[in-house]
Amino acid sequence: MSRPLYVTRPLLPDLGDVNAMLGEIWRTQFVTNGGPFHEKLESALKETLGVPTVELFNNGTIALLVALKLFGLPPGSEVITTPLTFAATAHSIHWNGLRPVFADVSPDTLTIDPASVEKAITPMTSAILGVHVYGTVCDVDALQNIADRHGLRLIYDAAHAFGTTINGQPVAVFGDASVFSFHATKLFTTLEGGAIATPRSADHEMIYFLRNFGIKSEEEVVSIGINGKMNEVQAAIGLLNLPKAPVEREARTRLRAKLDAALSGLPGIGLQPVQSGVGQSEQYYPVVINADIFGRSRDAIYTALKERGILSRKYFHPICTDFAPYRGFPIVSTRNTPYVSEVKSQVLCLPFFSGVKDEDVEDIRAVFHGT
């Protein structure tokens, strides 16, 4: 038994393979600015994500900043998003000179609630930024319908959704753009990194300029851009990890079945929903703990697991509107009290990666069952 048991562990390729790739980088001395490994990984990800445009970035937050910049949203306009997400989602809106507007989540999926999104729209609204939280996908059809009727851009923070499919289609084909994170905690990782994927080949040039200072040639800077480039070492890790990600996903699918068997049927314990037609990314294993029904709180379970060396995470608590920059921002909801204000204190993500053993599952079961 290996303790502490973290909520996840980075997917790491064989060190010998890494050394071989590093040797090639040292041989060519091509370390950044679109080297051969970078170009090879971008090409492979176009096939994996099923879209004509995939642009790699040094991290997912910079990719999200650029995705919002890509569409020329009016300065000061509003972007509707969810408060149940990592702070970078809201920060990326603010850093673009836009105003985040927070909409409630759906109780069944914990993704942004389309009815609340519709209620939040004003003449200042320019875009919707949905989040496929925990790997549970947004209601893409409902959000697209809203975006189309109101003339809004629809962008997805797909940090938790690498490899996800919806009715056989890759998740990146939905909306105007999807942003992926390849951070060490993600199913597919380049240690740090990210990407913008869009269903239009015409987006490639603009994203390229935004990522690389607006440089077109040695003597031409044609637009304003930042430095968002992924380096060759990151790309090499990505190339080695890309074939490993499906294997890791399959291991997590088997683990999900074991955890489901251990926890299903407990009154007051809600498991991640099985969405019809969705191929899960297997990024996280969240549970919702209703203390009034279950008899113990999320925090009590968190502490009991920690006492056994099992380090779960309270993703995402606090939520964005609890943080100082957004404190006082309202949460638009169709309910009298936003559901997210209740569920934020109930969600717990359990250890979920191929290194979780049967005895770990048994310990988790014992904590929840009070044995």
Beta strands, then each sheet from edge to edge (+ up, - down):
strand 1: 53-57
strand 2: 78-81
strand 3: 99-103
strand 4: 125-131
strand 5: 153-157
strand 6: 165-166
strand 7: 169-170
strand 8: 177-181
strand 9: 194-198
strand 10: 215-217
strand 11: 220-221
strand 12: 269-271
strand 13: 278-279
strand 14: 285-289
strand 15: 331-332
strand 16: 347-350
sheet 1: 1+ 9- 8+ 5+ 4+ 2+ 3+ 15+
sheet 2: 7+ 6- 13+
sheet 3: 10+ 11-
sheet 4: 12+ 14- 16+
end
